[in-house]
Amino acid sequence: MTFTPVEIIDATVWTCMPDGLRRPEVNDWSRANAAGRPIDCFLEGPCFDTAGNLYVVDIPHGRIFRVNPDAQWSLVAEYDGEPNGLALHPDGRLFVADCKRGLVAIDPHTGEVTDVLARRNAEGFKGLNDLTFTRSGDLYFTDQGQTGLHDPTGRVFRLRADGRLDVVIANGPSPNGLVLSPDENVLFVAMTRDNAIWRVPLLPDGSIAKVGRFCALYGTGGPDGLAMDEAGNLFIAHVSLGAVFVVNRDGEITHRFRSPEGRATTNIAFGGPNRQRAFVTESASGSILTFDWPTPGIALPGNRQ
């Protein structure tokens, strides 16, 4: 048996949340996720617009920030919620997977927050986590909550462009980040507490079949945010190992980009010239890390030039 040698590379810090924006507070989120410690920020959900601005969420404080290409921070919205994943709709709105409120949309110009989908069949979600649009306008999103191997009831939903809502996966042990293959025929889902990436083939009639474990990882946490390049390489931000792993089409790890800050590497997005620079949230330190990659990241529907 042979294995692809793993190239280990250090990422660098692009910017950190300014001290004036940090809020060291104890709240419901810190009590549930940080043993009640004061948390000044916890960044996730990086997402670029067509002008090259990077948007990130601050989960415990219900804030959305814009970081311009010069690494200057500004507050876009603050509301009663726990925003996690971000995706840019083709009409320019930011769609948010909010653990507390469900699916919401934010006008990045005014900061207005609109509820899109708070419940399904009069039942609340477990706790939404991440989301991604297809080129046709369908939206896939994960409903993670507190699920895990002890309770594999996490779900992946598809909200079609015509408003229909489908359950794609109903037995996920902590479904988290997700990304489509370049041809949009396969959905990859990070199952954090399974420490694995699931591969979900999408059939022409909208159904799925032969879902499998694409690759397995390790650690006290697990895979969190995902990204994909145009060659079909998968990028996995691992929430407890302080690393982004690059996995080829065969499920083999080829590169490991190490965090120079904390170990809570949670999400990843491609931006910069020709989308050949990766931007990674290191949530615990409030940092945004970066590294270069030779192949462009896929052009997501909302930020196509």
PyMOL commands that set and color helices and strands:
alter all, ss='L'
color gray80, all
select helices_A, chain A and resi 19-21+28-33+59-61+192-194+273-275+301-303
alter helices_A, ss='H'
color red, helices_A
select strands_A, chain A and resi 7-10+12-16+43-48+54-58+63-67+73-78+83-88+94-98+102-106+113-117+119-120+123-124+128-133+139-143+154-159+165-172+175-180+186-191+196-201+212-216+223-228+234-238+243-247+253-258+265-271+277-282+287-292
alter strands_A, ss='S'
color yellow, strands_A
deselect
rebuild
show_as cartoon
